[in-house]
Amino acid sequence: MMIQNKAPYLVTAGAVIAIAILSALIAGAGADVIAIMFISALALVFLILLQDGERAREPAPRPRSSGNTDLLKNPGFRRILEGLEAPVLVVEGGKVMAANPAAFRLLGQHILGEDVRIAIRHPAAAERLASSDPLPAPVKIDIVGLGTRAQRWAMRIIPIDPEAEHPRLFVTLDDESDLHAAERARGDFVANASHELRTPLAAILGFVETLHDPNAGGDAQTRARFLSIIENEAKRMRQLVDDLMSLSRIEADKYRQPTEPMALPELIGEVMAVSRQNLGERGGDIIVALEDDLPSIAGDRTQIGQLLHNLVSNSAKYGRPGSPITVRAQAIEPAMIRLEVSDEGEGVPPDHLPRLTERFYRVDSGRSRALGGTGLGLAIVKHIVERHRGRLDIASTPGKGTTVSVLLPQAEREAGARAPQDAVPATLS
């Protein structure tokens, strides 16, 4: 203890001793009595000093934290709250006490200080957030329709200081719409693929069983007709498997952007030569119109060839017999190449356009199967375009025809500055 802290005790001790001695002298006490009183006064002062020293060594009581109030005022907590991309709320007593920008965008700027049951209009969520019952552990609630009707959210409620008189709840909202969409697409894909494979397989098994019949299978003309049907159905199954394998490979390479320069006129010439041969009479209707000095693109030669083959095959199937199938290619700004394949056919009704690139989707299922289509051609085209960071547009006028346009980045652009947008989604119009 420092000397300035002892000064009051020394003064007090001196005063006590002086009073004791003075009292003894007035009373006429002897020297022995005065000595005893002097020693007693010193002992009393010593005990007072000793007790004060013990109190000084005791740890000072910690100031009681204001708890949750301090948390919301803490700059670090505010920075964390505002830096989170997912919508976040802090709820106390059924009211929204804090929210980050993502929550304001989703629920509105008015939610601060508002009843949480108005901010989040969901029965299960509102009941839990507005309840005064303690929440011993975090809980998760699935919410559908918050934001837009199709959106799905996982709301996680985490108690902050659950022992407090008015505990606060840390609420996060994770958008799981893409996850649910992927799960739904996977289920639809498995169901559609099973159906597409089951149809030709059932036909093959049925005709094989008929051929085993001595009566029906014994006729040469019937046997030849049935074998022809079996062959066509088997080819259809093989084509479907090939398309499924192609789609799987393209999706596996989705995040590996091609970098090798490729001359488009040479590839178009090769694909058109094969198409003219495979399409028979319709092959003679193909017209190629390429711009002079067409720049190279950075692309996967096999995949771009498959893209061209699928587009030309679709035009041959759905265009009117004898009408032209036109393939055009030209350079456009900014540093892109437009590749177009157009036909003059029945066209596609507007309500079908947004779904043309879905797997197994067909405008006319019966006609498509009769023409040998698998329902995967445009889905493959879309994935190839996405891998090449391009753009797919489909424009169709019923009764006049359809034009499919693909925009691909030029090789020079890829070698120089990076495109401002890695991938541009398909646009159907």
MOSULGI-V329007 format. One record per backbone hydrogen bond with DSSP energy under -0.5 kcal/mol. CO is the residue of the C=O (numbers start at 1). NH is the residue of the N-H. Records with the same first field share a line. If there is no record, write none. Layout:
# MOSULGI-V329007
CO = NH / NH
This chain:
# MOSULGI-V329007
2 = 5 / 6
3 = 7
6 = 9 / 10
7 = 11
8 = 12
9 = 13
10 = 14
11 = 15
12 = 16
13 = 17
14 = 18
15 = 19
16 = 20
17 = 21
18 = 22
19 = 23
20 = 24
21 = 25
22 = 26
23 = 27
24 = 29
25 = 28
30 = 34
31 = 35
32 = 36
33 = 37
34 = 38
35 = 39
36 = 40
37 = 41
38 = 42
39 = 43
40 = 44
41 = 45
42 = 46
43 = 47
44 = 48
45 = 49
46 = 50
47 = 51
48 = 52
49 = 53
50 = 54
51 = 55
52 = 56
53 = 57
54 = 58
66 = 69
67 = 70 / 71
68 = 72
69 = 73
70 = 74
71 = 74
74 = 78
75 = 79
76 = 80
77 = 81
78 = 82
79 = 83
80 = 84
81 = 84
87 = 173
88 = 100
89 = 171
90 = 97 / 98
91 = 169
92 = 95
94 = 116
95 = 92 / 97
96 = 113
98 = 90
100 = 103 / 104
101 = 105
102 = 106
103 = 107
104 = 108
108 = 111
109 = 112
111 = 114
114 = 96
115 = 118 / 119
116 = 120
119 = 121
120 = 122
122 = 126
123 = 127
124 = 128
125 = 129
126 = 130
127 = 131
134 = 136
139 = 157
141 = 155
143 = 153
146 = 148
148 = 151
151 = 145
152 = 176
153 = 143 / 155
154 = 156 / 174
155 = 141
156 = 158 / 172
157 = 139
158 = 170
159 = 161
160 = 168
161 = 164
164 = 167
167 = 93
168 = 160
169 = 91 / 171
170 = 158
171 = 89
172 = 156 / 174
173 = 87 / 175
174 = 154 / 176
176 = 180
177 = 181
178 = 182
179 = 183
180 = 184
181 = 185
182 = 186
183 = 187
184 = 188
185 = 189
186 = 190
187 = 191
188 = 192
189 = 193
190 = 194
191 = 195
192 = 196
193 = 197
194 = 198
195 = 199
196 = 200
197 = 201
198 = 202
199 = 203
200 = 204
201 = 205
202 = 206
203 = 207
204 = 208
205 = 209
206 = 210
207 = 211
208 = 212
209 = 213
210 = 213
213 = 217
214 = 218
216 = 219
219 = 223
220 = 224
221 = 225
222 = 226
223 = 227
224 = 228
225 = 229
226 = 230
227 = 231
228 = 232
229 = 233
230 = 234
231 = 235
232 = 236
233 = 237
234 = 238
235 = 239
236 = 240
237 = 241
238 = 242
239 = 243
240 = 244
241 = 245
242 = 246
243 = 247
244 = 248
245 = 249
246 = 250
247 = 251
248 = 252
249 = 253
251 = 254
253 = 256
255 = 257
260 = 299
262 = 264 / 297
263 = 267
264 = 268
265 = 269
266 = 270
267 = 271
268 = 272
269 = 273
270 = 274
271 = 275
272 = 276
273 = 277
274 = 278
275 = 279
277 = 280
279 = 282
280 = 283 / 284
281 = 284
282 = 285
283 = 286
285 = 325
287 = 289 / 327
289 = 329
291 = 294
296 = 411
297 = 262 / 299
299 = 301
300 = 304
301 = 305
302 = 306
303 = 307
304 = 308
305 = 309
306 = 310
307 = 311
308 = 312
309 = 313
310 = 314
311 = 315
312 = 316
313 = 317
314 = 318
315 = 319
318 = 346
320 = 323
324 = 326
325 = 287
326 = 328 / 342
327 = 289
328 = 340
329 = 291
330 = 338
332 = 336
335 = 410
336 = 332
337 = 339 / 408
338 = 330 / 340
339 = 406
340 = 328
341 = 404
342 = 326
343 = 345
344 = 320
346 = 399
349 = 352 / 353
350 = 353 / 354
352 = 355
353 = 356
355 = 358
358 = 361
364 = 368
365 = 369
366 = 370
367 = 371
368 = 373
369 = 372
375 = 360 / 361
376 = 380
377 = 381
378 = 382
379 = 383
380 = 384
381 = 385
382 = 386
383 = 387
384 = 388
385 = 390
386 = 389
388 = 409
390 = 424
391 = 407
392 = 427
393 = 405
394 = 429
395 = 403
397 = 400 / 401
401 = 397
402 = 343
403 = 395 / 405
404 = 341
405 = 393
406 = 339 / 408
407 = 391
408 = 337
409 = 298
410 = 414
411 = 415
412 = 416
423 = 425
427 = 394 / 429
